[in-house]
């Protein structure tokens, strides 16, 4: 996927619609994990590696954590439709 995550900008409050399940998700918060600042299991990642993830609240209720690149990939593939928070 290369640098594609720079073409889609995700923000708190954005809504995603799952075209397969029909569920709706709201992006609640962005989580940043780094082996330099986090305990195990993140300490096993290479130094300098940073993992970006999003906490998503789904309807029906479900609080799930997705990697940012995973969300972007699902948006680009058409699995999720992104509705920007204005």
N, C-alpha and C positions, 0 to 999 in steps of 0.2 A: 504494500500500500504506500510505501515511501513517505512522502511529505504531505499526503492528502489530509491529515488531521488539521493542517493549517488552513484548508479551504472551507471547513465547516467550523463555525464558532459556536460552542455550547455555553450557555449561561444558566445560572440559577433561575428557576421559574419557567424555563423552556418546557414545552410539552411534546412528548413523543407518542405516536399512535402505532401500535403493532398491527400490521396489515394481515398477519396470519391468525393471531389469537383474538384480535379486536380489543385488546386491553389498552388503556391509556396510562402513561407514566408522566410524572412531574420530576424534573431534575431538582433535587433538594440541596445538594452540596457537592463541591469538588474536593476530592481527597488526594493529597500528594504523599507518596511514600518513597523514602530514600534509605538505602542501607547505612548511610552515614549518620542518620538521626533516629532510626527505628530499631527496635529489638527484633529477635527472631520471629518470623521467618525471613523478614526483609533484610536482615544482616547477612544473609547468604547470597544476596544479589551482588553483582560486581560494583565496586566503588564508583561513584559518579552516576550510576543508573538511577533514574527517577521514574516512578510509575504513577500515572495520573488515572484516577477513577472517579466515577460519579455515583452518588447515592440516589437511587430512583425510587419514588413511591408509586406503586402500581395500583390501579383500580381494576378488579377487586384488590383489597388491601394486601400489599406485599412490599416490604422494604428490602431492596436488593442493591448490591454494589456491582457495577460494570466498569471495565477498563474504558478509558476515553477512546482508545483506538478501536475497541470492540463496538462501542456505540456509533462511532463515525462510520465504521464498515457496514453496520446494519442500516444506517441512513443511506449511504451511497448505493447499497444493493437494493434498496426499496423495501426492505423488511420493516423498517421504521420510517414514519413520516415525521419530520421535525416542524413544529409550530413554535416560532420564536416568541419569547416574552417581550412585549413592547414596553 
